[in-house]
Amino acid sequence: LVLYEPPYAVPMRPDDLDAAFRSSAVDGVDREELARNAHTLVSRCSVLGFSELSRLSIKLQQACRTGRDLPVIYAEARAESTNVYEIASRSLERLEPGCRPG
């Protein structure tokens, strides 16, 4: 999903959300990779107006570093990412065929 034409493109692909929230539980997740993926989502979500997922991504980054409340924050962020994905998908469906990415 690219909402603006280059050089102002702000990519937000389903793969971005999938990479960050691949697993349904945080057990066994590479915390360093999860922190990097969450960091990527912070600005992308903020620019696209998904402020709650941006906020939760910041908390997730911090939780990855400290380990504190990681399962709870991960579950909250994953649930919100599902909401964002659904909103983005519905928005893309409303676009005229010639305006759709890909």
URBEL-V476367 format. One record per backbone hydrogen bond with DSSP energy under -1.0 kcal/mol. NH is the residue of the N-H (numbers start at 1). CO is the residue of the C=O. Records with the same first field share a line. If there is no record, write none. Layout:
NH->CO ; CO
This chain:
8->5
12->1
16->13
17->13
18->14
19->15
20->16
21->17
29->26
34->30
35->31
36->32
37->33
38->34
39->35
40->36
41->37
42->38
44->40
45->41
46->42
47->43
48->44
49->46
50->45
51->49
54->50
55->51
56->52
57->53
58->54
59->55
60->56
61->57
62->58
63->59
64->60
65->61
66->62
67->63
70->67
73->69
74->70
75->71
76->72
77->73
78->74
79->75
80->76
81->77
82->78
83->79
84->80
85->81
86->82
87->83
88->84
89->85
90->86
91->87
92->88
93->89
94->90
95->92
99->96
